[in-house]
Amino acid sequence: MLGNRIFRLIFVVIIVLICVGTALVSYFLFITSGSALLTKILLSQYVDSENVSIETIEGNLAQGLKLKDIQLKGFAGLPEESVLKIQQLNVSFRPIKFDTLNLDIENARLYLPYSDPIVLFASYKKVELDVNVYSRKVDAQEIMDLFAKDKDLDDISGAITNIDSYVKGSFTRPQLTGVFDVEKISYQELTFSDCPGSFAINLTGKGKDSQLQGAVVFKSGQVVSRDQVFRIKESRIIFSPDYEKILFDFKGSTKVRDTEIDIAFSGNFSDPSLKLTSKPPKLESILAFMLVKGTYPQEAEELVLSEVSFKKAMAKDLLDYFLSGKSIRDIMQRLGLGDIPAVSESELENKQ
């Protein structure tokens, strides 16, 4: 008798659970208010629920839920003042299908404190992303803060224009490609300008453990440092989880008097590889002197320079000079020329 009572109790509990579950599923999938509540719960995984506002809600998740004039604030990882506005979001949820969740985002605009609106059109179907992002002008530091946490890049300022990019793949492994123009960007002693570029980057991992892999490519442009103008040839900034720091592959040229100097820099700033060549050919130590002095060495100086080997330490000193304001005296001592006077006003005029 006791066994029959327990069996009946279990049977009643199962029936109640099935009824309640069916009611909840029906409420969330087929009733507009339930579908809206479930959508808000999902959105609250990314922002606090009090920072979510939706002007109009139509339909349901089973047949298609349409949300209009959405506003989201308080995204983790974005500046506090940032606001995301979405003109229309279409959502459908089909749990018995492979493509469980489908999204269409029409005319979303991300407002950051120092950038023009970043406009987004996106869809998520069959667990695949298809996103187009563009903006007329964004602040370089804001963008670097979003995608790269390297402290070496904290001093970047300037603007990137005409961004047109695409995101494919999945949420966990998005693939980013696109084009852009560098209007003007300054980093320590460097100023980049008129640089068209492109990028192809994969993002792996989640949250704080996410890592970038890929490259940003600059086709042309110019770099100015210490009043020396360098013309950019095709160059790359390389992101890889295999390296602690961002890597650079820079190729460029400059002219000192009638000597064309080609520069090839690879590696990172703390462990660089630098190669100098010229037309007509000259020793790298002489070319290093010409880069920092803006003129030819004297006969006595050239004799000393001819005996100096261009070592890795010299490459580091030379980059530090152009990048972070290292004293010219340190370069001269590395070249074996001792503690020479600072550059004269006439020499500065020759460099210009």
HELIX and SHEET records of a PDB file:
HELIX    1   1 LEU A    2  PHE A   30  1                                  29    
HELIX    2   2 THR A   32  LEU A   43  1                                  12    
HELIX    3   3 SER A   49  ASN A   51  5                                   3    
HELIX    4   4 ALA A  140  PHE A  147  1                                   8    
HELIX    5   5 LYS A  151  LEU A  153  5                                   3    
HELIX    6   6 GLY A  207  ASP A  209  5                                   3    
HELIX    7   7 GLU A  284  LYS A  293  1                                  10    
HELIX    8   8 GLU A  299  LEU A  305  1                                   7    
HELIX    9   9 LYS A  312  SER A  324  1                                  13    
HELIX   10  10 ILE A  328  ARG A  334  1                                   7    
HELIX   11  11 GLU A  345  LYS A  351  1                                   7    
SHEET    1   A14 VAL A  52  ASN A  60  0                                        
SHEET    2   A14 GLY A  64  LYS A  73 -1                                        
SHEET    3   A14 VAL A  83  PHE A  93 -1                                        
SHEET    4   A14 LEU A 101  TYR A 111 -1                                        
SHEET    5   A14 ILE A 118  LYS A 125 -1                                        
SHEET    6   A14 GLU A 128  ASP A 139 -1                                        
SHEET    7   A14 ILE A 156  GLY A 169 -1                                        
SHEET    8   A14 PRO A 174  TYR A 187 -1                                        
SHEET    9   A14 LEU A 190  THR A 204 -1                                        
SHEET   10   A14 GLN A 211  PHE A 218 -1                                        
SHEET   11   A14 SER A 235  PHE A 239 -1                                        
SHEET   12   A14 LEU A 247  VAL A 256 -1                                        
SHEET   13   A14 GLN A 228  ILE A 232 -1                                        
SHEET   14   A14 GLN A 222  SER A 225 -1                                        
SHEET    1   B14 VAL A  52  ASN A  60  0                                        
SHEET    2   B14 GLY A  64  LYS A  73 -1                                        
SHEET    3   B14 VAL A  83  PHE A  93 -1                                        
SHEET    4   B14 LEU A 101  TYR A 111 -1                                        
SHEET    5   B14 ILE A 118  LYS A 125 -1                                        
SHEET    6   B14 GLU A 128  ASP A 139 -1                                        
SHEET    7   B14 ILE A 156  GLY A 169 -1                                        
SHEET    8   B14 PRO A 174  TYR A 187 -1                                        
SHEET    9   B14 LEU A 190  THR A 204 -1                                        
SHEET   10   B14 GLN A 211  PHE A 218 -1                                        
SHEET   11   B14 SER A 235  PHE A 239 -1                                        
SHEET   12   B14 LEU A 247  VAL A 256 -1                                        
SHEET   13   B14 THR A 259  ASN A 268 -1                                        
SHEET   14   B14 ASP A 271  LYS A 279 -1                                        
END                                                                             
